[in-house]
């Protein structure tokens, strides 16, 4: 599944508690959890991380600001796959080369 790319000013950020404080956001009636943040110079790494999560069945959104990219995973898609937290996904050099 390809990630949705959104300008960060169009989301509604919030914080929530689940075994610690996490960053979340609301976009088009879907709740997302922040998976990773990259500097604006690391666009390919952000997109590769998003593609990898999407290939594992997660609904993914990438937000773009003037300073960074943020990869978010939709919370309900996380619940469908409780055995794996998306924050633990690894991006290899072959993933970056394929992107």
N, C-alpha and C positions, 0 to 999 in steps of 0.2 A: 504494500500500500504506500503510495507516495505521500510525503508530508504536505500539509497546508503551510503556506508561507504568508505571514501577516505582519504588518507594521505594528510595532509594539504599542503605539498610542491607541490602537483600536481594541485592546484587551482590558479586562478588569482584574488587576492583580490582587491577591490576598494571601494571608498566611494561615496555616492550619496545623493542628497537632495530630500526629500519629507516630508514637514512639519518638518524639522530638518535633521541633518546629520545622515546617517545610514551606516552601514558596509554591503557591498555586495561582491559577488564573482561570477566568471565565471567558469563553469566546463562543458565540453562537449557541448558547445554552448547553455547552459542554464544559465540564470542569477538567482541568489539566494540572498535573504535577510537574514541577521543573525537574528535568533530568540532568541537564548540563548547560553551561554557559561558555561561550568562546569569544575572544576578542574579535573585532570587526575584520582583522587581517586573516582570520582562520575560517573563512567561509566554507571551504571544501571540507574541513574537519567537522564542522557543524552539520553540514548536509549529509556527510557520510554516516555520522552518528544517528541522524534522523532516519536515513534509509535503512540502516541495520535494524533499528527498533521496529520500523514499519514492516520489514521482511519477517519479523518474528510475530506479526499479528497485532502489534500495537497501533492505535490511531495516534498519529504524531502531528505536532504543529511546531513550526519554527517561527519565532518572532525576531524582527530585525529592528535595531535602534541605530543611532549614530555611532555608538561605541561597541556594540556587541550583538551576537546572535545567541538566542536561547532556544534550547530544544525542550519541548514539553511532551508529556505522554498523557493521553486522556485517561482519567481515573477509572472509568468503567472497563476499559480494555485491559487495564492492569488487574482488575478484579477477576477477569476471565482467565487469567494466567497467574495464579497465586504462587506458583513455584519459582517464579523468576521476577526479580525487581529490575526494571529497565535501567536504573542507575548503575548496575553492575555490568552492563553490556560493554564489551571491549571493541575498539576499532583497530584493525590491523592495517599494515601498510598496503596489503592487497585490496582492502576495502577502499582505501583512499585512491589507489590507482584505478580502480574500476569506476569510481564516481566521476 
